[in-house]
Amino acid sequence: MTLQTLSINKERLEKRIHELAEIGKISETGVCRLALSKEDKQAVEKVKKWMEDAGLRARIDHFGNLIGRIEGKNPDAPILMVGSHIDSQPYGGRFDGVIGVLGALEVVQTMVEKNIVPDTPIEVVAFCDEEGCRFNKGLFGVRGILGKLEEGELERKDKNGVTRREALIEFGCDPTRFKESKYKEGSIGAFLELHIEQGPILEAKGVPVGIVTGISGPLWLSVELEGFAGHAGSVPMSMRQDALVGAAKVIVALNELASQDPNAPTVGTVGSLQVFPDSRNIIPEKVTFTVDLRDIDINRRHVLEANLRNQIKEITETHGLHCTITEDTNSEPRYCSERLMTIMRQQSEEIGLNPIELMSGPFHDSLSMSYACEYGMIFVRCKDGISHNPKEFSTIEDISLGTELLYRTVTHYKG
């Protein structure tokens, strides 16, 4: 397939991607649009205007989600929802989430321009706080519309002490009206998400587009180790209760556990760590850090978690530390709809694409949607598999092919 035969408007899609990247720009290619920040609000308002200009009826709900809708032949039929997110990591790139939202908008705008009326209503969604980096718990907006928020989530604080409740109100939302923004069970028929791969497989295979078969199950833990502060120059090594030494050993243990089987897709990461009192000549008294453990095999992940907890227990006992472990996220692997994958395979053949099929290690809004409806995902090749980094890059040619496959999947979807 050549770009000249695309149904979607490549130039318009490219222009919007670059224009959105100017909001929260931190370097030549980097962006920082933390969830519910002023940059996030500015981006949401810009995409909302694009939705309205394209003929969609757009709104921002009380969870901070941006939703644009076109009606179908049967307005009461379960919705086909298409989208992703536009919030970013603090040191993020231009494409993560963004191509899923702007690609979905391009799909629906193309349909409107071609006078194609879908069988079911279609909603283009930019979900609030997929990333989870600001309040240390992601997939907020999608879980919100599904009634899956957990107790205490609104009181979670960011690094500046701002609660999620306060951030939502500042954003223009009203947490007392969440009920108005929830979707009734069965009202969403399917969810489709276009996303950069965030991994190296497509590039290694020389393939621009992939069909996702499922998402690995993430386990997120917060670990707090507490010892005793003392003068770095006077307390003998054998008498110390150094929380940072304990944390370091736990981090090494996690890395070794996740690396045991080189053929398994297991990954383990400590991505955030805080030290108290954070002084060069005081023995660290308290260390708080995150654990991110993922695997497509839930039983293998359970075994690794148990082993990690046992090692944490041994390390804390050895160093005289007190340990508290909090579970932030725990999801099983979720597999994509065979029906939707079949449409993708058929349409790929029609346009001469030869996508490979692959699992997703990162989680996405699709993960939460999988509990409410069938879902499908399309991956786009990204250079060197880099993501959550300003060097994240996908060509507009690859993005356009992924968006074209999304367009053809949407137009051949039957509710």
Secondary structure by P-SEA (a helix, b strand, c coil): cccccccccaaaaaaaaaaaaacccccccbbbbccccaaaaaaaaaaaaaaaaacccccccccbbbbbbbbccccccccbbbbbbcccccccccccaaaaaaaaaaaaaaaaaacccccbbbbbbbccccccccccccaaaaaaaacccccccccccccccccaaaaaaaaccccccccccccccccccbbbbbbcccccccccccccbbbbccccbbbbbbbbbbbbbcccccccccccccaaaaaaaaaaaaaaaaaccccccbbbbbccccccccccccccccccbbbbbbbccaaaaaaaaaaaaaaaaaaaaaabbbbbbbbccccccccccaaaaaaaaaaaaaaccbbbbbbbccccccccccccccbbbbbbbccccccccccccccaaaaaaaaaaaaaaaaaccc
